[in-house]
Amino acid sequence: MSKPLFEIDIASNAHSSLEAHAPLTLIKDSCCFHSAMGLRMPLGIYNISVSRICDKIIRLCRRLEAYFRASDTIEGLNMHDDLMQEIIDYIELSLYAAADHVNDIYSITSGFFKTKATKIKDTAYRKLDKAVKGNKRFVSAAANHIKHQQSRIRIFSTEFMHGVTSGCLHGYFIEGVDAGVVCPSSSFHKNQNVFSITTLVWEIVLFLLNSSRDLASFLQNTATLTEGEADVKSASLSKAVVAAARLPIYTFGEKHPFSRSTLRIIASNDTDESLDSGLYGSIKHGWSKTAGASFGKCISRFEGDGKTRSFRFAQPKSVSFIHWE
């Protein structure tokens, strides 16, 4: 089975790359019951939801870009604790926004049915529901652990040398407690106890794109659409993709979302510069395919609670440098 392909045109005047945008723009108001249910109209719900996710991703990526530049050593990173705390905050906010996007999709789709019974019998709705449950699995699990188990995102960093280039790679884990030992959550981190932060960014971007495709399919089958082409833009998505592509791309043993979906960035000459962060491992400065790699000091940044004295540190299963093709 071939991977789904998503093309993202980052030109300022490009049409939206979110496939649900076109049918949402063409919906006839008379075919839905959103106003009667006290909801915004479908396009309004969607625009606000997408804008919230993309805003949090952009803010997270900007702080990550600064953190990658902050120091090539663990000791040097100790001088940037405030920036690290902001990264933690925006990881959590990005996960919450993605998890809430699931509820927004259900608000959009539910408004096309007079009753719940009619909705759950509808073939297109059942197909969408199944797809959404698959798309949301990771982001919802992460958000629920943070919200309901008094967990907190923690940062893992390791020094690396790749050929003649040195620096630090950053990951995250969700903190938990196991028999009095503070450690990566045993329920969330069953197979590995640390993930790449930049992989998380792409996980949320691909979640948004896949969900948009599934919502578009539902609307084409369910909503009454006006004739003609929709002229709709989504600068927030383009900016989020650019912000993500400016970061190094690597994993700590997890499968990268690019293994499940293909993302192609379409950039004209006047937008190419926006992709260039100068960071090694980013889209414009890819990893060497021949250089050897070695790793130095690493740190799991737990926070003391005034009582616990035992900690189990995070360790990546492996490190893989992902190449843009």
N, C-alpha and C positions, 0 to 999 in steps of 0.2 A: 504494500500500500504506500503510495507516494505521500510525502509530507505536504501539508498545506503551505501555500506560498502567499506571502503578504508583501506588497510593494508600497513603500512609503515615499511619496514625493515631498521633499522638504522645501520646495520653492514657496515663496511667500504667497504667490497667487494660485497655488495648486488646489485642486478639489480635495475634499477630505478623503483620507485613506481608510476611514472607518466605514465599513460597508453598510452599516445600519443607517448612516446619516441620510443617504439618498431617499430610501423609502419613508423614513421618519418625516422628511421634509414634504413629501408628496401625499401624506395621509389626509383624507377628507375628515374634517372634524365630526361630521354627522355619523361616522361609522364606529365611534368609540364612546365610552361612558365615563371618561376620566373626570370631566367637570362635575358630573353628578356624584362621583365618589369623593369629591373634595381634593382631587389631585391636579397637578399641573398637566398640561397637554403632553403627549409622549415626547415630542422633540425637546420641550423645556426640561423634562425630567432627565433626559439623556445628556443634554448639553451641560447641565450643572454637574451631573455625576462624572462625566468625562473630564471636565475642567478641574474638578477637585482632585482626581487621581493624578492627572498630568502635572498640576501645580506641585503636589507633594513629591512626585518623582523628580521634577526639575530642581526643586530646592534640595533634595537629598543628593542628587548628582553634583550640584555645584559645591556642596560641602565635602563630598567625597573627593572631588577633583583637587580641592585645597588640601585635603588630608594626604593624598598621594604625593603632593608636592612638599608637604610640611617637613619631612625628614626621611633620610635613607636608613635610619637606625631606630631600634626600639627606644633607646635612651632619648633620642631627639624627639620622638613622639610624645614623651612624657610632658613636654612643654606645651602641648596642645590639647589639654584635657577638655577645655570648653568646647572646642570644635568637635571632639569625639562625642561629647554629650549631645550636641546638636544633631549629629549623625544618628545616634540612637533614637532621638525624638522623631526624626523624619522617617526612619525605617518603620517605626510603629505607626506613624500617621499614614504612611503609604499603604501599609497592610490594612489598616482600618478603612481607608478610602476604597481599596479594592474589594474588601469584604462587603462594604455597604453598596458597592456597584451591583452586587448580586440582588440585593433587595430592590434596587432601582429598576433592574430588568424585570423583576416580577411585578413591580408596580405598573410598568409600561404594558406588559402583556395582559395582566389581569383586567385592565380597563377596556379590553375588547369583548368582554363577556358580561352578560347581565347577572349571571349567578355563578357561584363556585362550582356547582354541579355541571353546568355547561362547559366550564373551563376544563375541568379535569377529564372530561370525555373527549375533548378536542384532540385530534391526532397531531396537529401542528404544535399545540401547546405541550403535549406529552413528549414530543421529540425535543423541543427546546429545553424542557425541564431536565431531561436526561443529559443533554449536552452541557447545560449550566452546572449541573452537579459534578461532571467531570472536569470542567474548566476551573471551578472554584476550589477544588480539593486542597491544594497547597495553601492558598492565601487564607482561606477560611480556617484551616487547622492552625495556622500560625497566629492569626488574630484571636482565635478563641483561647489558645494557651496563654496569651499575654493578658487578656481581659479577665479570665475566670480562674486562673490558677496562681495568681500573684507572681507571675513570672515577669521577667524583664529581659530585653535584648542586651546582650553583652558582646563586646568586640574582641576578636582574636586578630593578632598581627604576627607576621613572620618576616624576617629579613631574607632576601634572596639575592643571588648573583646569577645573571644569565649572560654568558659571554663576558663582555666588558661592562655591562650595565648592572647596577645594583639598586636596590630599593626595598620597599616593604609591600607585601600583599596583605589585604585586610579581609577578614571574614566576620561572621556573626554566629551566635548561638542563643537559644532561648534557655534561660537559667531555670533550673529546677532543684529539687532536694531528693536525695536517695539515701535512706537510712541515716539521716542527720548530716550527710555530706552534700554541700552545695556543688552542683555540677551541671553540665548540659542536661536538659530535661530528658529523662529516660523514655518518656512516652512519645515525645516529638522527635527525638534524635535516636531512633531505634537502630538505624543502620550506620549512621555517622554523626559525629557530634559537632561539626562546624561546617558552615556553608560559605561560599564566596558572596560578598555583598553585591558585587556587580552582577552576579548571576541572578540575585533576587530582583534587581532592577528590571532585567530582561524578562524574568518570570512574570512580573506584573504587566509589562508592556504586551507580551504575547497573550496573557490572560485577557486583556482588554480587546485585542484584535480578534482572537478566537470567539469571544463572547459577542462581539459586534457582528461577525459573520453569521453566527447562529441566530441572533436576533433579526438580522436582515432576512434570513430564510423564513422565519416565522411570519414577519410582516408581509412578505410577498404572498404568503398563503392565506393570511387572515384579514389583513386590512384592505380597505378600499382606497386605492391610490389614484390621484389625478394623473392625466396623461402629460407627457413631456419629460424633460431632463431636469434633475435637481441641481441647482447651483449652490453648493454648500461647502464651506471651508472649515478647517479645524487646525488653526495655528498651534493650539496647545499640544496636540499629539505630535506634530512635526518637531516642536521645540523639545518635547520630552525624549523623542528618539535621538535627536542631535545630542542632547545632554548625556544620554546613555552611551552613545557611540564614541564620545570623547574620553571614556574611561577605559582602562585596561580590561581585557576580557579573559577570564580564567575560571577554573573550578577547583574546589577542594575535594573532589571525588564524586560530587553529585553529577547527575546528567544535566547538561546545559539545555535550556528550552530550545535552542537551535537544533538539537538532535531530534526534536519533535515537529518543529515548524521552521520554514525557511523565510528569512526576512531580507528583503532587497531594498536598499536605500537608493532612491533616484535623486541625484544632485546635479544641478547645472553648475557652470563655472563660477557664477557669482555666489553660490552657497557653499562651495567646497571648503572655503576658509573657516566656516562656522564649525566644521567637523574636526578641525585641527587643534587639539589641546597641547600637542607636544609630548604627551605622556607615552612612554614605552608600553606597547601592548594594546594601544587604542587603534581605532580604525585607520588612522593615517600613519601610524608608526607601529606596524604589526610586529609580533614576536619573531625573532630569528628562527628559522626552521632547522638550523644546523648547530647553533650554540649549545653548549652544555650548561646545566643548571645545578646550583648548589644552594643550600639553605642554612641560615644562621640562627640567631636567637629568635624565640617566639614568646608570646605572652597572651594569656587569657585574662581579660580585665574584669574580674569579679569586683563586687562592691561589698564591703563588710557590713554586717547588720548589728554589730555590738555583742553578738552571742556566739555565732557559728565560728568554729576554729578549723574545720576540715573542708578542704576544697579538692575537687578532681578536675584537672585542667583539660581543656579541649585540645584535640590533635586532629589535623586533617588526615583523611585516608590516603590522599595523594594530591598532587598538584598537576593540573593540566593547563597548558597555555593554548587558548582557543584562537584559531586563525580565521580572519575574515576572508571569504573566498569571493 
